[in-house]
Each structure stands twice: as structure tokens, then as C-alpha cells.
Amino acid sequence: MSRQHELTALKTAGVSLYRVSLPIFLLAFGVSVGAGVFQRTLIPVLNSKGEEVDRIKIRGELPRHLQRRAQIWYRSSESRFFRVDLLDPADRQTDGVMFLE
């Protein structure tokens, strides 16, 4: 705005520099809020999708819901627990189920 002397023209017209800079500050504030919202909401989802694609498509591993899991504890109520030694969803097998109350 100084190349064509717009600021000088605005000052002679009686417009304050604060009034001139207000749209720039509002734009900067909007971009900052948008970046914060994007970082808090979309980035974790996109990172997890990227990790899933890397693990399944590139490395050739099974999806997490089909992988074998060992020593799983599940709490069904305040005093009731289940323990599973081995859970294999691909073969539909469960070994070592223990019920504690």
C-alpha cells in the first residue's frame, strides 16, 4: 500500500491506521483459528488413515481387527473381568478364556 501511496491517501482522508490494519488482523486471526481447528480435528484422522494404508497396502500386514491378540482383559461390570490368552479373528479361535468375579 505504500508503493502507490494508498496509506498516505487514507491518512489524509482521516482514516486511522488501526482501521486500515483491522482487515489484515482479522484475516490473520481467521487463518490461525482455521489452522488450529484443522490440527485438532482432521490431522489425527488423516494420520491414522495414512498409517493404516502404510501397514496394510505397503507392508502387507493384516488389518488390526484381523490380527492376533494376546492377553486381553475385558471389564464387563464393577467386579466382573474376562481374560483371553489368545484371540485369533482370522481363524475364529479363542484360547485361554478366564472369568473372574
Secondary structure as GFF3:
##gff-version 3
##sequence-region A 1 101
A	DSSP	alpha_helix	6	12	.	.	.	ID=ss1
A	DSSP	alpha_helix	17	53	.	.	.	ID=ss2
A	DSSP	pi_helix	54	58	.	.	.	ID=ss3
A	DSSP	three_ten_helix	64	66	.	.	.	ID=ss4
A	DSSP	beta_strand	69	75	.	.	.	ID=ss5
A	DSSP	beta_strand	81	88	.	.	.	ID=ss6
A	DSSP	beta_strand	93	100	.	.	.	ID=ss7
###
